[in-house]
Amino acid sequence: MDVTPRYLGGDSFLGRRDPRVLLLVPVFYLVAVARLSDLRVILLCGLVALAYYLSAGIPWRAVRANWAFVLTLMTITVVVNSVFTDALQIEAAAEAPTLFSMPVTGNAVSTATLSYSATLLVRFVSLAMMGFPVAFCIAPGDLGVTFARLRVSQRLAFGVDLTFRFLPSTAARMQEIVDAQRVRGYNHPRTSNPVRRLKSLKPIVIPLTVNSLIDAEDTSNAMDLRGFGAKHRTWMRELVFDRTDYLVLSGFAALAAALLAFKIFGSDVVWVP
């Protein structure tokens, strides 16, 4: 089954950019915000990430379920790691006044703790905003050639391309299997027993797994018959950076260099309100 990923870039600013820009910019941004501790600085970076995300023109209605999952997962991760456990060890916590203690673990929560927790949450959310255009603003047919033009091995380039196609294909196949099993009388039981719920998925999981293996085998055989890997593959799609692409890359490279120097010279500390 050939089902392509959702392409939501359209004629937006990022949709018109060279797809290599959408892969390189998140790398520069990750270098810029990695291990950044100052909430004020990370908020400024978050505004940059928000402007970048809005320039992608991704409709909110199309990705609100994705954002709900991402925000829930990130919030739980930050709360558990930064508040409910002793994982947070920062020098500013010793000088900051204690606000309260957790009722179960007894960990002291100070203004420094909350500041650093907010820094982690903003960092994760901003990284998600930088990553969404990679998933939704690169045309599905450009994934392989984009990685190839970045001097990545053709095996890895095709692997990424096939992975992006495999996930929506599997989802579409699963929906077909569910519909077919319902025609045959299958009804998913409404129960809180996890063991029973897993057993009830057997009529769906087994044919889905078998069909996925068959599709993977067919794809592998088709690539072997076409001589994949025997010699270097050429690409019809030409990618060329324009002036705007260079400006965007230069801006994020400058941001990464500036914040890297900011961290190296010891100016980055946890901000205590």
Residue pairs with C-beta under 8 A, 6 or more apart in sequence:
1 169
1 172
1 173
1 215
2 165
2 169
3 165
3 168
3 169
3 171
3 172
4 140
4 141
4 165
4 168
5 135
5 136
5 140
5 164
5 165
5 167
5 168
6 62
6 136
6 168
7 136
7 137
7 138
7 139
7 140
8 56
8 57
8 58
8 59
8 62
8 63
8 136
8 137
9 15
9 56
9 57
9 58
9 133
9 136
9 137
9 138
9 139
10 57
11 57
12 55
12 56
12 57
12 58
12 137
13 55
13 56
13 57
14 21
14 22
14 52
14 55
14 56
14 57
14 133
14 137
15 56
15 57
15 137
17 244
17 245
17 248
18 239
18 240
18 241
18 242
18 245
19 138
19 139
19 142
19 143
19 146
19 239
20 146
20 149
20 150
20 239
20 241
20 245
21 241
21 245
21 248
21 249
22 133
22 134
22 137
22 138
23 134
23 138
23 146
23 147
23 150
24 150
24 249
24 252
25 52
25 130
25 248
25 249
25 252
26 127
26 130
26 131
26 134
28 249
28 252
28 253
28 255
28 256
29 45
29 48
29 49
29 126
29 127
29 130
29 252
29 255
29 256
30 127
30 130
31 256
31 259
31 260
32 45
32 252
32 255
32 256
32 258
32 259
32 260
33 42
33 45
33 123
33 126
33 127
33 259
35 263
35 268
36 42
36 45
36 119
36 123
36 259
36 263
36 268
37 90
37 116
37 119
37 268
37 269
37 270
37 271
38 119
38 268
38 269
38 270
38 271
39 115
39 116
39 118
39 119
39 122
39 270
39 271
40 271
41 259
41 262
41 268
42 119
42 122
42 123
42 126
43 122
45 122
45 123
45 126
45 255
45 259
46 122
46 125
46 126
48 126
48 255
49 126
49 127
49 129
49 130
50 126
50 129
52 129
52 130
52 133
53 129
53 130
53 132
53 133
56 132
56 133
56 136
56 137
58 132
58 133
58 136
58 137
62 136
63 132
63 136
66 132
67 128
70 125
70 128
71 125
74 121
74 124
74 125
74 128
75 121
77 124
78 117
78 120
78 121
78 124
79 117
81 87
81 88
81 120
82 88
82 113
82 116
82 117
82 120
83 102
83 107
83 109
83 113
83 117
84 102
84 104
84 105
84 107
85 105
85 107
86 105
86 107
88 113
88 116
88 117
90 112
90 113
90 116
90 270
91 269
91 270
92 112
92 115
92 116
92 269
92 270
92 272
93 108
93 110
93 112
93 113
93 270
95 112
95 272
96 110
96 111
96 112
96 113
96 272
97 110
97 111
98 108
98 109
98 110
99 109
99 110
99 111
99 114
100 109
101 107
101 108
101 109
102 109
111 272
111 273
112 270
112 272
115 270
115 271
115 272
115 273
116 270
119 270
138 146
140 164
140 165
141 237
142 237
142 239
143 157
143 160
143 161
143 164
144 157
144 158
144 160
144 161
144 235
145 157
145 235
145 237
145 239
146 157
146 239
147 156
147 157
147 160
147 161
148 154
148 157
148 233
148 235
149 235
149 239
154 229
154 232
154 233
155 229
158 223
158 228
162 219
166 212
166 215
166 216
169 215
170 208
170 212
173 208
173 211
173 212
173 215
174 204
174 208
177 204
177 207
177 208
177 211
178 186
178 204
181 203
181 204
186 203
186 204
188 200
188 201
189 196
189 197
189 200
191 197
223 229
241 249
262 268
